Amino acid sequence: MTGPAGGLGPAELARVAEWLGSEAGGGVAIEGELTARLIAGGKSNLTFALGDQSGERRWVLRRPPLGGYTPSAHDVGREFRVTRALEGAGVAVPPTVASCTDESVLGAPFTVVEFVEGVAVARRSDLEGIDRSALDAVVEGLVEALARLHDVDHVAVGLEGFGRPDGYAARQLRRWSGQWEHLKQHHEPTVDALATRVADRLGAGLPVQERTSVVHGDYRIDNTLLAYDGAHDGTGAPTGSVAAIVDWELSTIGDPVADVALMAIYRDPALDLILGFDAAWTSQRLPDAAGLAAAYERTGGALPHWETHLGLAAYKLAVIAAGIDHRYRSGGTVGDGFDTAGQAVAPLLERALRQLG
C-alpha cells in the first residue's frame, strides 16, 4: 500500500489486523501486513477490499464516511446483523466475519465480511459486452433475488426485532422528512417548498401495507455482484445469477412493494447525477418501471398501491441525493463524482409529485 486509502493507512490497517486476530474479531488468521484498496463507486459508507501477504485471503471492510454524514444513515452494524441473519436463508449475501463497535480501532464502527467473487456492473459501459439474451437473464436474476429476499420469514431467521412489522410507509415518510429537515438549509427555498408539497401529499394518502418482509432499501444492479462464466474481460458472460447482494445499511422490516418501487425509481436519469457518471441501471436497454413491476409480479406477487410507492421512493431518493451533496460540501466524501448529486434533488421531487397525481 502506497498511502492512506480513504483514511485507512498502515497504522489503521495494523490496528484492524490486530483486532481481527483477537477473540473479539473472530480470531482471523492473517499472514503479514494487511493491504487495502478503496472500492470505487460508494456514495455512502466507505468500502475497502482487504488482503494479506498470502495473496489468497481477501475480505471487505465497511465503515461510515469520514465526516458530514446524517444521523442514523450509516449504521454498518445494522447491515452486518441482517446479512448474518440471512446466511443460509437462500439469499445471496457475503459471508460475515466480524463487527467492531470499538471506535479506538478506526475512529468509527466497522464490519468485515468475506470477499465474494463476482462482477460489479455500475457504469453503462459495463453493459456493452452483454448481449440482449444475457441482459434479459441478468434482469430476471436481479428480480428473482429480490423476490427471494422478500420470501424469507424474518422471525424465523432472528430478525423479529429488526424493525416494526407494520406502518412502513409512515415510518419511511417520517425518516426521510426528518433527514430533509437536517439538510434543507443547503437548498433554495423553492426546493424546500417542493419537498414540503411532496411530504404533505404522501402524508394525506399513505398506502396500506398488505405484506411484511425484510426489505433491502437500496436495491439496484450496482448494489449486487453478478456471477460470471469466466473473466469479465470480453471472454466471460453473466450467468444471470446474483453472487451477492451488498450495501444493506438501509435494510429493515417493511413493505416489499416499497423495495420494488425504489428499484424502479432508480431507473430515473437523475441517478446519473447522484452517482456522477452514466449509470448502468439508467440504460435504455433495461426495462422501465412498468417492465420491472411486471417482472416482479411474475415471481414475487402483486404490487398494490404502486404509484404511491413510486412517489415515496422518488422522495426518498431526493433526500438521499441531498445527503450525498451535504457530505460532499462538508469534505466527508472520498473519490470523484459527488459534485452533481445536488442537481438531482429537485427533478426527483418533481417526479414524486407526478407519480402521486
C-alpha positions as CSV (number, residue, x, y, z in Angstrom):
1,M,0.0,0.0,0.0
2,T,1.5,3.3,-1.1
3,G,-0.6,5.7,1.1
4,P,-3.8,6.0,3.0
5,A,-6.9,4.9,1.2
6,G,-9.8,7.0,2.4
7,G,-8.2,7.3,5.9
8,L,-7.2,3.6,6.0
9,G,-3.4,3.8,6.1
10,P,-0.7,1.5,7.5
11,A,-1.3,2.4,11.2
12,E,-5.1,1.9,10.8
13,L,-4.6,-1.4,9.0
14,A,-2.3,-2.6,11.7
15,R,-5.0,-2.0,14.3
16,V,-7.6,-3.7,12.1
17,A,-5.3,-6.8,11.8
18,E,-4.7,-6.9,15.5
19,W,-8.4,-6.6,16.2
20,L,-9.3,-9.3,13.6
21,G,-6.8,-11.7,15.2
22,S,-8.3,-11.1,18.7
23,E,-11.1,-13.1,20.2
24,A,-13.5,-10.2,19.6
25,G,-12.6,-10.1,15.9
26,G,-13.1,-13.8,15.5
27,G,-9.5,-14.9,15.7
28,V,-8.9,-14.4,12.0
29,A,-5.5,-15.8,10.9
30,I,-3.7,-13.0,8.9
31,E,-0.4,-13.6,7.2
32,G,1.9,-10.5,7.4
33,E,0.5,-7.0,6.9
34,L,-2.9,-6.1,5.6
35,T,-3.3,-4.2,2.4
36,A,-6.3,-2.1,1.4
37,R,-7.9,-0.8,-1.7
38,L,-10.8,1.6,-1.7
39,I,-13.6,0.1,-3.8
40,A,-14.8,2.8,-6.2
41,G,-18.5,3.7,-6.6
42,G,-19.5,4.1,-2.9
43,K,-21.5,7.2,-2.2
44,S,-22.3,6.4,1.4
45,N,-20.3,4.1,3.6
46,L,-16.7,3.6,2.7
47,T,-15.9,0.1,1.3
48,F,-12.4,-1.4,1.2
49,A,-11.0,-4.7,-0.2
50,L,-8.5,-6.1,2.2
51,G,-5.9,-8.7,1.6
52,D,-2.9,-10.3,3.5
53,Q,0.5,-11.3,2.3
54,S,-0.6,-14.9,1.5
55,G,-2.4,-13.5,-1.6
56,E,-5.2,-16.0,-1.0
57,R,-7.3,-14.4,1.8
58,R,-9.5,-11.4,1.0
59,W,-12.1,-9.6,2.9
60,V,-14.3,-6.5,2.6
61,L,-14.3,-3.8,5.3
62,R,-17.1,-1.2,5.6
63,R,-17.1,1.9,7.7
64,P,-19.1,5.2,7.8
65,P,-17.9,8.2,5.8
66,L,-15.1,10.4,7.3
67,G,-17.5,13.2,8.2
68,G,-20.6,15.2,7.2
69,Y,-23.0,12.2,7.4
70,T,-26.6,12.4,8.6
71,P,-27.6,10.7,11.9
72,S,-28.6,7.0,11.7
73,A,-28.0,6.8,8.0
74,H,-24.7,4.8,8.0
75,D,-25.2,2.0,10.5
76,V,-22.7,-0.6,9.4
77,G,-23.5,-2.8,12.5
78,R,-27.1,-2.9,11.3
79,E,-26.2,-4.2,7.9
80,F,-23.9,-6.7,9.4
81,R,-26.8,-8.1,11.6
82,V,-29.1,-8.5,8.7
83,T,-26.5,-10.2,6.4
84,R,-25.5,-12.6,9.2
85,A,-29.2,-13.5,9.8
86,L,-29.8,-14.1,6.1
87,E,-26.8,-16.5,5.7
88,G,-28.3,-19.9,4.9
89,A,-31.8,-18.5,4.2
90,G,-31.5,-18.7,0.4
91,V,-30.4,-15.1,-0.1
92,A,-27.2,-14.2,-1.8
93,V,-25.2,-12.4,0.9
94,P,-21.4,-12.1,1.7
95,P,-20.4,-14.5,4.5
96,T,-19.9,-12.4,7.6
97,V,-16.7,-12.3,9.6
98,A,-16.9,-9.7,12.5
99,S,-18.4,-6.4,13.5
100,C,-16.4,-3.9,15.6
101,T,-18.0,-1.3,17.8
102,D,-14.7,-0.3,19.5
103,E,-14.1,3.1,17.9
104,S,-10.5,3.2,19.2
105,V,-9.5,0.9,16.3
106,L,-10.6,3.1,13.4
107,G,-12.4,6.0,14.9
108,A,-15.7,4.6,13.9
109,P,-17.6,1.3,13.9
110,F,-16.7,-1.1,11.0
111,T,-17.6,-4.5,9.7
112,V,-15.7,-7.2,7.9
113,V,-17.1,-9.9,5.5
114,E,-15.6,-12.4,3.2
115,F,-14.7,-11.2,-0.3
116,V,-17.2,-12.6,-2.9
117,E,-16.1,-13.4,-6.4
118,G,-18.5,-11.5,-8.7
119,V,-18.7,-8.6,-11.1
120,A,-19.9,-5.2,-10.2
121,V,-21.9,-3.6,-13.1
122,A,-22.0,0.1,-12.3
123,R,-21.3,2.1,-15.4
124,R,-23.2,2.0,-18.7
125,S,-20.0,0.9,-20.4
126,D,-20.1,-2.2,-18.3
127,L,-23.2,-3.4,-20.3
128,E,-21.5,-3.1,-23.7
129,G,-20.3,-6.6,-23.8
130,I,-23.6,-8.1,-22.7
131,D,-25.9,-9.2,-25.4
132,R,-29.7,-9.0,-25.4
133,S,-30.4,-12.5,-24.1
134,A,-27.8,-12.3,-21.4
135,L,-29.0,-8.9,-20.3
136,D,-32.6,-10.3,-20.1
137,A,-31.3,-13.1,-17.9
138,V,-29.5,-10.6,-15.6
139,V,-32.7,-8.6,-15.1
140,E,-34.6,-11.8,-14.4
141,G,-31.9,-12.8,-11.9
142,L,-31.9,-9.5,-10.1
143,V,-35.7,-9.5,-9.7
144,E,-35.7,-13.2,-8.6
145,A,-33.0,-12.4,-6.0
146,L,-35.1,-9.6,-4.6
147,A,-38.2,-11.8,-4.5
148,R,-36.3,-14.5,-2.6
149,L,-35.3,-11.9,0.0
150,H,-39.0,-10.9,0.4
151,D,-40.0,-14.6,0.8
152,V,-37.7,-15.0,3.9
153,D,-39.6,-15.4,7.2
154,H,-37.8,-12.7,9.1
155,V,-38.9,-14.0,12.5
156,A,-37.6,-17.5,11.7
157,V,-34.1,-16.1,10.9
158,G,-33.9,-14.0,14.1
159,L,-34.9,-10.6,12.7
160,E,-38.2,-10.2,14.7
161,G,-36.8,-7.0,16.4
162,F,-35.1,-5.6,13.3
163,G,-37.9,-3.3,12.6
164,R,-41.6,-2.8,13.2
165,P,-43.7,-5.2,11.0
166,D,-46.3,-2.6,10.1
167,G,-46.6,1.1,9.1
168,Y,-43.6,1.0,6.9
169,A,-44.7,3.8,4.6
170,A,-45.4,6.1,7.5
171,R,-42.0,5.3,9.1
172,Q,-40.2,6.0,5.8
173,L,-42.0,9.3,5.4
174,R,-41.0,10.3,8.9
175,R,-37.4,9.2,8.5
176,W,-36.8,10.9,5.2
177,S,-38.7,14.1,6.2
178,G,-36.5,14.2,9.3
179,Q,-33.4,13.8,7.2
180,W,-34.7,16.6,4.9
181,E,-35.1,18.9,7.9
182,H,-31.4,18.3,8.6
183,L,-30.4,19.1,5.0
184,K,-32.9,21.7,3.7
185,Q,-30.8,24.6,4.8
186,H,-28.4,23.8,1.9
187,H,-31.1,24.2,-0.7
188,E,-33.1,27.0,-2.2
189,P,-36.5,27.9,-0.6
190,T,-38.3,26.8,-3.8
191,V,-36.8,23.3,-3.4
192,D,-37.8,23.1,0.2
193,A,-41.3,24.2,-0.7
194,L,-41.4,21.4,-3.3
195,A,-40.2,18.9,-0.7
196,T,-43.0,20.1,1.6
197,R,-45.6,19.6,-1.1
198,V,-44.4,16.0,-1.7
199,A,-44.4,15.2,2.0
200,D,-47.9,16.6,2.5
201,R,-49.2,14.7,-0.4
202,L,-47.7,11.5,0.8
203,G,-49.0,12.1,4.4
204,A,-52.5,12.6,3.1
205,G,-52.6,9.2,1.2
206,L,-50.1,6.7,2.6
207,P,-50.6,3.2,1.2
208,V,-52.0,0.4,3.3
209,Q,-49.3,-2.3,3.9
210,E,-50.5,-5.7,2.8
211,R,-47.3,-7.7,3.2
212,T,-44.3,-7.7,5.5
213,S,-40.8,-8.8,4.8
214,V,-37.1,-7.9,5.0
215,V,-36.5,-5.0,2.7
216,H,-33.1,-4.1,1.3
217,G,-33.9,-0.4,1.0
218,D,-31.4,0.3,-1.8
219,Y,-31.7,-2.3,-4.4
220,R,-30.4,-2.0,-8.0
221,I,-27.8,-3.7,-10.2
222,D,-24.7,-2.0,-8.8
223,N,-25.6,-3.0,-5.3
224,T,-25.1,-6.6,-6.3
225,L,-22.3,-8.7,-7.6
226,L,-23.2,-10.7,-10.6
227,A,-22.0,-14.3,-11.2
228,Y,-20.0,-14.7,-14.4
229,D,-18.8,-17.5,-16.6
230,G,-15.1,-16.8,-16.9
231,A,-13.5,-13.4,-16.6
232,H,-15.2,-10.1,-17.2
233,D,-12.7,-9.1,-19.9
234,G,-14.7,-9.8,-23.0
235,T,-14.3,-13.6,-22.7
236,G,-16.8,-14.1,-19.9
237,A,-20.6,-13.6,-19.7
238,P,-23.1,-13.1,-16.8
239,T,-24.8,-16.3,-15.8
240,G,-28.0,-14.4,-14.8
241,S,-27.4,-15.2,-11.1
242,V,-26.6,-12.8,-8.4
243,A,-23.5,-13.8,-6.5
244,A,-24.1,-11.4,-3.6
245,I,-26.4,-8.5,-2.6
246,V,-24.4,-5.8,-0.9
247,D,-24.9,-2.4,0.8
248,W,-27.5,-3.3,3.4
249,E,-27.3,-0.2,5.5
250,L,-30.9,0.9,4.7
251,S,-32.4,-2.5,5.3
252,T,-35.2,-3.1,7.8
253,I,-38.6,-4.9,8.1
254,G,-41.2,-3.3,5.9
255,D,-43.3,-3.4,2.8
256,P,-41.8,-5.3,-0.1
257,V,-43.7,-3.2,-2.6
258,A,-41.6,-0.2,-1.5
259,D,-38.4,-2.1,-2.2
260,V,-39.5,-2.9,-5.8
261,A,-40.7,0.7,-6.3
262,L,-37.3,2.1,-5.3
263,M,-35.6,-0.3,-7.7
264,A,-37.8,1.1,-10.4
265,I,-37.3,4.8,-9.4
266,Y,-33.5,4.2,-9.6
267,R,-34.1,3.9,-13.4
268,D,-34.7,7.7,-13.5
269,P,-31.9,9.6,-15.3
270,A,-31.4,11.6,-12.1
271,L,-29.4,8.6,-10.8
272,D,-26.6,9.6,-13.2
273,L,-26.3,12.9,-11.3
274,I,-26.3,11.2,-7.9
275,L,-23.6,8.7,-9.0
276,G,-21.6,11.2,-11.0
277,F,-21.4,9.0,-14.2
278,D,-23.6,7.3,-16.7
279,A,-25.1,4.5,-14.6
280,A,-25.7,1.0,-16.0
281,W,-29.1,1.0,-14.2
282,T,-30.3,4.0,-16.2
283,S,-29.5,2.4,-19.6
284,Q,-32.3,2.4,-22.1
285,R,-31.5,-1.3,-22.7
286,L,-33.1,-2.2,-19.4
287,P,-36.9,-2.4,-18.6
288,D,-38.6,0.8,-17.4
289,A,-40.5,1.0,-14.1
290,A,-43.6,-0.8,-15.6
291,G,-41.4,-3.5,-17.0
292,L,-39.7,-4.2,-13.7
293,A,-43.0,-4.2,-11.9
294,A,-44.3,-6.8,-14.4
295,A,-41.2,-9.0,-14.0
296,Y,-41.5,-8.9,-10.2
297,E,-45.2,-9.8,-10.3
298,R,-44.4,-12.9,-12.2
299,T,-42.1,-14.0,-9.4
300,G,-42.9,-12.2,-6.2
301,G,-46.6,-11.4,-6.4
302,A,-48.8,-8.4,-6.6
303,L,-47.7,-4.8,-6.1
304,P,-50.6,-2.9,-4.6
305,H,-50.6,0.9,-4.4
306,W,-47.8,1.0,-6.9
307,E,-47.9,4.7,-8.0
308,T,-47.9,5.9,-4.4
309,H,-44.9,3.7,-3.6
310,L,-43.2,5.2,-6.6
311,G,-43.8,8.7,-5.3
312,L,-42.4,7.7,-1.9
313,A,-39.4,6.2,-3.5
314,A,-38.7,9.3,-5.5
315,Y,-38.9,11.4,-2.4
316,K,-36.6,9.1,-0.5
317,L,-34.0,9.2,-3.4
318,A,-34.2,13.0,-3.5
319,V,-33.3,13.2,0.2
320,I,-30.5,10.6,-0.3
321,A,-29.2,12.9,-3.1
322,A,-29.3,15.8,-0.7
323,G,-27.4,13.9,1.9
324,I,-24.6,13.0,-0.6
325,D,-24.4,16.6,-1.6
326,H,-24.1,17.6,2.0
327,R,-21.3,15.2,2.7
328,Y,-19.5,16.4,-0.5
329,R,-19.7,20.0,0.6
330,S,-18.6,19.1,4.1
331,G,-15.5,17.3,2.9
332,G,-16.7,13.9,4.1
333,T,-16.5,12.0,0.8
334,V,-13.7,10.1,-0.8
335,G,-13.3,9.8,-4.6
336,D,-14.8,11.6,-7.6
337,G,-18.3,12.1,-8.9
338,F,-20.0,13.8,-5.9
339,D,-20.4,17.3,-7.2
340,T,-23.6,16.7,-9.3
341,A,-25.7,14.9,-6.6
342,G,-27.4,18.2,-5.5
343,Q,-28.7,18.7,-9.0
344,A,-30.8,15.6,-8.7
345,V,-32.9,16.8,-5.7
346,A,-35.5,19.0,-7.5
347,P,-36.1,16.7,-10.5
348,L,-36.7,13.7,-8.2
349,L,-39.1,15.8,-6.1
350,E,-40.9,16.7,-9.3
351,R,-41.0,13.1,-10.3
352,A,-42.6,12.3,-6.9
353,L,-45.4,14.8,-7.5
354,R,-46.1,13.3,-10.9
355,Q,-46.4,9.8,-9.5
356,L,-48.7,11.0,-6.8
357,G,-51.0,12.6,-9.3
